[in-house]
């Protein structure tokens, strides 16, 4: 809007200046023509009343009589020059003509232009010292309409009046358009604020829009039709996004359970093969008279029980992951619970470093023990046997309204290509287990609106960090 105002003001000012100049130019040409016609009428009157014969040679005599040439010049306010048909000066109204430096003749081409033109007239335009000078040349005829002489009227364009008027106009014009510029700036500000307010609301909603959350629709009281169309499109997108999120969640759950079922089936099938081989071997070699039958029966029983225990462990782990036990929230001392969880480990390279002896919060002590046990167990198992200086360091401290628990080891670390899969339920780098531990504790921590992150460097070690809100009572999701 401001740019449009500025451009329009420049265009109007340019057109106005051009118009003023053209009007001044037309005015001077028309004035010269009027003056010329009046002087020629006066000359015709003198020629009709003179007693001299009407010849070119008598022109100086005719206009010298009673100083008629100067009288004409005074009446009409213009210098008057009369030339013969060859361009030689006959008579001039200049009082000091004898000493003038003005040429006493006109160029022959001007004479030819006058004679060849339809109205026997030619106007020459010259610029002297930056001032435009007009000079008209026209034929003077006798009573028989025969060419008698050439009349020359020099005319200086005086644009002072028009220049003063132009300056006054530009001053008024500048005042009006300065006011218009300020007004357009104010209107542009409020208009842009009105438009951007709606766009800001839409952009804020778009930033907050996520697939796995309940997204709010936009409600605007008044806006332009384009903004309303954009809002309707967004609200329609929110509805479709919610439908897509439900379908995606359902699909993800189905896919997760399919993968979990495959993993459980695989883990259960592993011990079935040695059990089958053991049973078949015992069946072939069974001899009740064999003196070592008791020992063989004992070995057979141990093998079968060992594989049954493995299948029970697999089923138990799957059951624990599939159905998280209900939270029994109570006020606990986090430091004391972590100490209690560490007592089951016999390794002498565990170092517990609490910031203070008591950090109170509200949560399920069993689930906190499960988190610490799992993290410490993983840390111990990640340290290779050839490591001469193993250590696992557990820190706990309070940071503002957050409890921070860190478990750091100098084990094998996690390869970069595996970091994205650490918390996936079926992922594991160990030769035993189902890889459900980290998935379970991540679910426990998230139920308390906490987070679990890690940083790891291959062959250097890993550090897990758990952040839990202080004094939190959270319902199970």
C-alpha positions, 0 to 999 in steps of 0.5 A, a space after each residue: 500500500 505504501 509503495 502504491 502510494 509513493 508510485 502514484 504520487 511520483 506519477 501524478 507529479 510527473 504528469 502534472 509537471 509535464 502538463 504545466 510545461 505543455 500548457 506554457 508552451 502552447 500559451 506562448 505559441 498562441 500568444 505569439 500568433 495572436 500578437 502577430 495577427 493583431 500587428 498584421 491587421 494594424 500594418 494592413 491598415 497603414 498600407 491601406 491609408 498611406 499615400 506612397 505606392 505599395 512597393 517593397 522599396 517604399 516600406 521604409 518610407 511608409 513606416 518612417 512616416 510619423 514613426 509608425 514602426 515604433 508606434 506599432 511596437 509600443 502598442 503591441 509590446 513587441 519588437 517589429 522587423 520588416 525584411 524584403 523578399 530576399 531577406 534584407 532588412 528594410 525597417 526595424 523598431 529598434 531605436 539603436 539599429 545602426 549600432 546593433 550587432 543584429 544581422 541586417 538580413 535573415 537566412 535564405 532558407 527561412 525565406 524559402 520556408 515562409 514562401 513554401 508554407 501553406 499559410 506563408 508563415 514560419 516560427 523559429 525556436 532558439 535557446 539563448 542562455 537557457 531561455 527559449 526565444 521564438 521568432 515568427 516570420 510571415 508575409 505582408 501583402 498589399 491590397 492585391 494580395 501580392 507579397 510585399 515584405 516579410 514581417 519578423 516578430 522576436 518573442 522571448 518566452 517568460 515562464 515565470 508565472 507558470 513556474 510559480 504556479 507549478 511550485 505552488 502546486 507541488 507544495 500543496 501536492 507534497 502536503 497532501 501526499 505526505 498526509 496520504 503516505 502517513 495514513 497509508 502507513 497506519 492503515 497498512 500496519 493495522 491491515 497487516 496486523 489483522 492479516 498476520 494475526 490470523 496467520 500467526 494463529 494458524 502457524 502456531 497450530 501447525 507447529 503443534 500439530 502431531 500425528 500421535 496427539 489430539 490436535 485442536 481445531 482453529 476457531 477464528 471469529 472474523 477473517 477474510 474469505 481466504 483465511 477462512 478457506 485455509 482454516 477449513 482446510 486445516 480443520 479438515 486435515 485435523 479430522 483426517 489426521 486423527 483417523 490416520 493416527 488411529 489406523 496407524 496406531 492399530 497397525 503398529 500394535 498389530 505389527 508389534 504383536 506379530 513381531 513379538 509372537 515370532 520372537 517368542 515362537 523362535 525362543 520357544 523352539 530353540 529349547 525344543 530341539 535339544 529336548 527332542 534329541 535328548 528324548 530320542 537318545 534316551 529312548 534308543 539307549 534305554 536299558 533297565 539292566 544298565 548299571 549306570 541307568 540312574 546316572 543317565 536318568 538324572 542327566 536326562 532329567 536335568 537336560 529336560 528341566 533346563 530347557 523347560 526353565 528356559 521356555 518358562 523364562 521366555 514366557 515370563 519375560 513376554 508376560 511381563 512386557 505384555 502386561 505391566 503390573 499396576 503401580 503401587 505409588 508411595 513416598 520413597 527415598 530414591 537413594 535408599 531404594 537404589 542402594 537396596 537394588 544394588 545389594 543383589 550384585 556381588 561385583 566389586 566394581 560397582 560405585 554408587 555416588 548419591 548427591 545426598 542421603 535423601 531424595 524423596 518422591 512418589 512412585 512404585 518402589 518395585 518399578 524403580 528397583 526394576 529400572 536400576 536392576 536392569 540398567 546395572 545388569 546391562 552395564 555389567 554384561 557389557 564389560 568384556 572379561 579382558 577388561 582389567 579395570 572394569 567399573 560401573 558408576 551409579 549417580 543420583 542427584 536432584 536438579 530443580 524439580 527433576 531426579 537424575 539417575 545415571 548409570 555409566 560403564 566402561 564396557 564395549 559400547 554401542 555401535 552407531 548403527 545399533 543406537 536407533 534400535 536400543 529401546 526396541 522390544 526385540 533388539 539385543 546384542 547379547 547371545 541370550 535373552 529376548 531384548 525386552 529389558 530396556 523396552 520395559 523400563 522405558 515404558 515404566 519411565 514414560 508412565 511417570 512422564 520421565 525420559 531415558 537417554 543414553 550416549 555411547 562410544 564403541 570400545 569406550 563405554 555407555 552412559 544411560 540417564 534417567 530423568 524423573 519428575 519430582 513428587 509425581 503421581 501419575 496414572 497408568 497410561 
